[in-house]
Amino acid sequence: MAVVSKNIPAPDLVPVKRALLSVSDKTALVEFAKKLAGKGVELISTGGTSKALAEAGLPVRDVSEVTGFPEIMDGRVKTLHPAVHGGLLAIRDDAEHAEAMKTHNIAPFDLVVVNLYPFEDVVQKGGDYAAVVENIDIGGPAMVRASAKNHAYVTIVTDPSDYDAVIDALEANEGAMPYALRKQFAAKAFSRTATYDAAIANWFASTLEIESPQWRAFGGKLDSVMRYGENPHQQAGFYKTAEQRSGVSTARQLQGKQLSYNNINDTDAAFELVSEFDPKRTSAVAIIKHANPCGVAEGSSIVEAYKSALACDPVSAFGGIVALNQTLNAEAAEEIVKIFTEVIIAPDATEEAQAIVAAKKNLRLLVTGGLADPRTPGLAIKTVAGGLLVQSRDNLVVDDLDLKVVTKRTPTEQELADLKFAFRVAKHVKSNAIVYAKDGATVGVGAGQMSRVDSARIAARKAIDAAEAAGLVEPLTKGCVVASDAFFPFADGLLSAIEAGATAVIQPGGSMRDDEVIAAADEHGIAMVMTGARHFRH
């Protein structure tokens, strides 16, 4: 049954005479409390917060004095009491509420300062089950929600970064808080508790391996407001979640202008791709444009890998994102800055490399401190009208798949290495995806086409264009291998790849016409390997 509002108008200004402070994050707490006390505000506090204020010499009453009941059960129960929540929820201009407060000796709280137990931090740091559960805050969210609901009278502050705004408002309004600001803080408070509860729910789902919980919630904290989204007429912001996965969200930006919406999207795609390559085994570089690779290569060094990646499609690489799986050094930096590049992302960068990149003041340089483990489970989320599509991250790695040769000819050792390389890249190409590769480098990429045969032809065309730009007699697809992200529904796509010069192919298999496709491969003397797993990417 819905509660009917009494339609009592909220006052514009509420004098702040009494404050309740209970915080886990004590950043700037003492300084803030001193300013409140200096304005004659009575300070009520709990546990560690009360101790911190008392040690700073501030006059503070413990909440147990207000409730007449001590903190019990290791502090689990201290604020869940009518003397607290009555003071938070009372509608002061309601005669019945006022009478209840008088009868039960309940005093109102005008300002509530609460931030929550560090649940997300404990999860990120790998806390065990008991430690994580113990850091699920109960009293904190209850006080936040109660105060936010009653923002007509109560100011709720959940973020230390808002302390200055509170003091400024009190000074501007002779010790009172305006209604407009109380509403803003209430909105922020509900966003915080929603995000907090979402983190808890998702941790439980992950821990208990509940693949599709009946209710799903996701939350993040605003990191930056974008100038615009994919297009100038779209608004956008970047929110960070509790997941600590090395990449664009955890990277330090050493230089360059603010990342745009498209920069973040493309940089994430680039780093996820290059993280497929073990830096202890090989140097690897991926060049991304519009979330698709226009060149990927392994090499004996980062600079050699970059040159090979660039050779695949030097035209598309202009204005692209460059991702490295090893430290950016001076030699590689000198090559990368020769053409216009939006972002460089790498695990680290030498001082010499940073100095070279610094000459391009708008070029963003990000360092992550590590790679993203391609095998780590996680969630991928996409919005649709009226809903969310949620799936597990595509964490299949070609090295872990059971590869089967299905043709008369077996691939050579070099072909097999290139097939694995190509399939690793195809995982990160928009479907339908075709990747031609040779000697550990892409030589043609076809992405996002409605038919697989079109992707094969586009990739071949790009190889021809790259050869002409490099002054080569024939494209590098001659003698290459080819990877397809999903099965060939007909032999035509394979025949296009063979026409381009492919001598071996890797694909998932599973088509009703697999026999027809295999027969075409045998007829042309090429080797075919099936993975049994596809990598659709829409």
N, C-alpha and C positions, 0 to 999 in steps of 0.2 A: 504494500500500500504506500503510495507516494505521500510525502509530508507536504502539507499546504503551507505556503509562505504567508506570513502576516503582513508582508509589504511594509515593513518599517524602514524608512529611508536611512541609508548610512550617512554618518556625519562626514563632512569634508576633511576636517582636521581632528585627529585624536592625540591629545597630549600623552607623551610617553613618560610615565611615572614609575613603572614597575617592569622589569625585564627578567625573563627566564633564559639562562644560558646553559646549554648542554651539548658540548661538541667533542667529536673524536679528533678532527683536524684542528689543532690549536694555533694555526698560523694567524699571526696578528691579533690574537685573542686579547692579550693583556692590554695592549695599546688601545684597542677598541673599547674594552671595558673601562679603562681609565677615563676615556672621553665621555662615556655614558655616566659614570659616577660624578664626573665634573659638572654634569648638567643636572645633578640631583636625582638621577635615576636609581631606584633601589634594585640591587642585584640579587637574584635568586639563582642558585646553581646546583649542580649534581656532581658527585664523585670526583673524578680527576679534574674536571673543569673547576669545581669549587676549590680544590686544593691549589691549583695553579693561580687562581685569583687571590686566594688568601696569602700565598707565599709572595705575591707581588705587593702585598700590603693593602689590598683593596677591601672595603667593607662588603662582605658577602654573606648571605644566609644560605645554609644548606636546605635543599628541598625537603629534607626530613623534618625540618622545623615547621614547614608549611603544612605537610600532610599529617604530622604527628605520628609518623610511622617510619621506622628505619629502612634503609636499603637492605634487601634480603636476597638470598639465592645468588650470591656472587654479583650483585648489581643488576640481575635480570629484572627485578621488580623494584622500581623506585619512583617513577613518575606516573604509573598507571593507577591514578587515584582521583576521586572526585574533586579534591581540593586543587588539583592541577588542571584537570580537564574541564571542570566547571569554570575555572578562571580563563580558560582558552575559548570555550564555546558559548559563554553567556552572551545573549543579546541584551546589551545594557539598557536599551531604551524600551525593553519589554517589561511591563510591570510584574508579570509572573516570574520571569527570570531574575529580576532585581530582588524580589521577595525571597526566592530560593537562595540567592547568594547571601542575603542578610541572615536568613534562618540558619544556614549551615556555615556561616562565617567564611565565605569564599571570597577572596579578593581577586580582581581581574588582572590579567597580564596584558600589557600594551605592546610589548615587543618580545618575540621569541626567536632565539638564535640557536639553531640546531643543525649540525651535520652528522651524517650517519656512520655507523661502524664501517670500516674499510673492507666490505665484503669483496668488491671487485679486485682490490689489491691483493688480498689473501689468495684468491683464486689464481690470479696472474703469477704469483710467486710460488705456486704449486703446493699450497697448504693441504694437509690431509683432510679427510672427510669431517672429522670432529672439529678441527680448527675452522673450517669453512662454515659449518653449521653454527658454531658459536658466534661467528661474526655476522649472523643475520640479525639485524637490528629490529626490535619490536617497539619499544617505547619511543624511539626517535621518530620513525615514520608516523606513529599515532599522534604525536605532538605536532608534527609538521602538517599533517592532513587536517587536524582539528583547527589549528591556527589559520591555515589557508582557507578553510571553509568559512571561518568567521573573520575574513579580512575586512569586513565592515568596521571592525574595531581593533583587530590585531595585525601587527606587522610581523610577518614571518621571514626570516633571513636564513638561507641554507648554504650560502657561499661566502667565504671570507673576502672574495673580490668585491662584494657589495657593501662591506663595512663603511667605506668612505662615502658611498652614496647615502647611507643612513645618517651619518653624522652631518653631511652637507644639508640634507633635508631638515634635520632637527634645527640646525643653525638658521636656515632660511625661513623656518616657520615657528620660531620661538618655542622650540621644544616639542613640537607636534609633528605627526606624520600625515601627509596628504593622502586622500583616498586613491588617487590615480596611481601613486607609487605602491600603496598597499595591494592594489589589484595586480600590478606587474609582478611583485614579489610572490603573490599567491600562485599566479600562473607558473612561475619558475619552480616553485615548491612542488606543485603537482607533477610537473615534468620530471623533477628529480626523483620523487618516490616511484613514479611509473617506470623510469629507467632502472632504478634500484631493484624493483620487484621483477622486472623483465630479466635482469642479470641472474637473479636467484632462480627463477623458473627455468631459464635455459641451462643453468648449471645442473639443476636436478635432471632435466631431460637428457643432458649429455652423460652425466654420471650413471644414471639408471638405464641408459641406452634406450630411451623412449624415442623411437624414430619420428613419430607424428603425434605430438601431444594434442589433446583436444582443443586447448587454447594456446595460442602462440603470441608472444610479444617480443619486440626488439626495441632496443634503446641505445642512444649514443649521446655523447657530450659534444656540444658545438666547439669545433676547433677554429674554424674561420668562416667568415661570410665571403662568398665569391662575388666578384663584380657582376657576374651573371652566370647562367647555366650553359647548356650546350649552345644556345643562341642568345643574343643580347636581350631578347624580350622575356627570357626565363630567369626567375630568381633561383638562387642556389646557395647552399651552405654545406660545409664538410663536417661531418660528425664522426668522432672516434668511438669505437665500441670497446668492450673490455678485452677483446682478443688481442694478445700481444704477438702478432705475426710479423716478422721482419718484412719491411716494405715501405711503401710511401707513407703509411700512417704513423710509422714509428721512426722514420728517418729524420736526421738533422739536416736542415737546409743551410748549407754553408754560404751560399750567395745567390743572387738573382732575384728578380721580382717575384711577387706572390704567385703561387701556383693557381692556375685556372681550373674550372670544373673539368674541362677536356684534358688538361695536363695531368690531373690526378688520375682520371680514368685510364689514360694511355700509359702513364708511368706504372700504375699497378699491373697492367697487362704485360708490360715489358719486363718488369722485375719477376713476376710469377713465371714467365717463360724462361728467363735466363737462370732462374733458380733450379730448373730441371737438370742443370749441368754441374756435376760435382767439381768444385774448384781444385780439389786435390788430384783429379784426373786430367783436367783440361782447362784451358782458358776459353771463355765463351762470351760472345757479344750478341745482343738482339737489338735491332733497330725497328721501332714500332711507329706506325702512322694510323690514326683512327682505330686503335685497338687491335690492328692486324700487323703481323710482322712483314716488313718489306725486305728484310735480310737478317739471317741468323747464321752464325758460324762458330766453329771451334778452331783453335789454333795453338801453336806452340807458345804464343804470348798474346797478351790482350791486344796489342797493336796489330798483330797479324790476323787475329780473329776479327777485329774491326774492319780491316781492309777487305777481307773476304766477304763479310756481311754487307758492306757498302756496295761491293761489286754486283750483288744480286739485283739491286734496283736503285741506282744512285739518284734517279729523278724523284722517286717517292720518298727517299730518305731526307730530302730537304725539308726542314722544319719538323723533324721527327724527334722521337725519344730514344736515347741510347742507354741500354742497361748492360752492366758488366757483372760477371760472377766473381771477379777478383778486384783487387785494389787498382784504382785508376792511377797510372803513373804518368810521368812527363811525356814519354814517347807517344803514348796513346792519346793523351790530352792534345798534343800538338796536331795529331791527325784529325781528331774529332772536331776541333774548332775551325777547321778549314772550310766547313760548310755550315750554314745556319742550322743550329740545333736548339730545340726548346729546353730539354732537360737531359742531364746525365745523372744516372743513379747507379751506385756501386756500394759494395760493403765498406769501402774506405777510399781515401785519396791521399796521395803524398803531398807534402807541402809544395814541391815543385809543380805538381799537377794543378793544385789549387791556384798557384800564382798564374799559370798559363790560362786557366779558365777565367780568372778574375779580369782579364783583359776584355772579356765579353760580358759587360755588366748585367745584361738581361738574361744571360744563360743561367738556368737554375742548376745547382750542383747539390745532390742529396747523397748522404752516406747513411747506411742502415746498420752497420756493425755486424751484419751476418746475412745469410740467405734465408729464404722461406723454404721450409721442408716440403717438397711436393707430395710426400706421403701422409702428411698430417691431416687428420679429419677436420672438417669444419662445415659451415653452412654457406650456401649461395642463395640469395634472396632476390626476387624480381617482383615488381609491382604489376598488377593488371587491374582493370577497372573493377573496383569493389573487392579486391582481394590481394593476397600475397601468394606467390609460388615459392615454396621453400624446398630445397633439396640439399643433399650432402655434397660437399666439394668433390670435384673430379680429382681424386688423389691416386688414380692408377698410374703406374710408372711402367714404361715399356720393358725395363729390365726385369720386372717381376712377372711378366706375362709369359704364358706357355706358347711360344711361337712354333708354328707348324708349316713346314714346306709342303705345298700341295701340287707342285708342278714336277715335271720330269727333271728339270734342271734345278740344282741346288745353288743358292747364291754363293758367290765367292766370299772370302773373309772380309774383303774391303766392301763389297756390296752389302753384306749383313750389317757391318758397322754403320754404313750410310743409311740403310733402311731403318735402323733403330733411331738414328739421328733425325731422319725425316719424320718418323712417326711421333717422336718427342715434340717436334715443332708443330706438327699438324694438330696436336691436342690444343694448341693455343691459337689456331686460325679459325675465323668464323666459318661456319658451315654454309654451303658445301665447301670442303677444303681439299685442295690438292697441293702437295709440296714436292717439288723436284729438288734433289740434293746430290752433291758430288764432292768427294774428298772432305767431308765434314762441314759443308757449307750449303746453304740454299742457293739454287740457281734459277728458281722460278716459283712463285707463290700465287695460287689462285684462290680467292676468298669470297665467301658470302654470296655465291651464285645460286640461282634457283635450280640449276641442273649441274650435275657433277661433270658432265662433258664440257660445259661452258667454263667451269673452273680449270679443267685440264688445258683447254685452249688458251685461256687468258694467261695462265702461268707460262705456257710455251711462248706466247707472244711477248711477254715481259722479258723472257730469256733472250729472245731475238733482239729486242731493243737494247738490253744491257750489253750484248755482244757487239752491236754496232757502235755503241758509245765507247766501248773499250778497244775498238779497232780489231776485233777478233774475226776470223774467217767464218766461224760457225758458232752457234750458241753452246753454252756449257751443258745444255741438256743432252747433248750427244754423249752417250755412255753413262748417263746419270741413273739414279734410282728414283722411284716415285712413291709417295705415301698418300693414302686417302683416309680421311677421318672416319668414313663409314663404308659399307660395302658398295661395290659397283652393281647397280640394279640391272645393267645391261653391259655388254662388252664394248659399247661405243666409247665410254670414257677411258677404258684401258687402251683401246686402239689409238685414241688421240695421244695418250702418254707414250705409247710405243712409237708413234709417228714423230713425236718430239725428240725421241732418242733414248727413252728409258729402257734399261736392260733387266731391271728387277723391280718388283712392286711389293709393298706391304699394305695390307688392308684387313679389316676385321673379319670379312666373310659373313655368311648368314643369309645371303640372297637366295631366292628361289631359283635363280639362274647362275649359281656358283659354278656348276658344271660347265655351262656355256662360257663363262669368263675364264675358267681354268683352261679350257680347251683352246681359247684364243691365245692365252699366254704360251701354251705348249706349241701351238702352230707357229708362233714367232720366236720360239726359243728363249723366252725370258723366264726368269725365276719368280715365283710368287710365294710370299709368306703370309699366313693368316694369323691374326692376333687373338681372335675370339672376343675382342672388346672394342667398342667404338668410342669416339670422342666428339660427339655432337657439341657444338658451341654456338648458341644463338644470341 
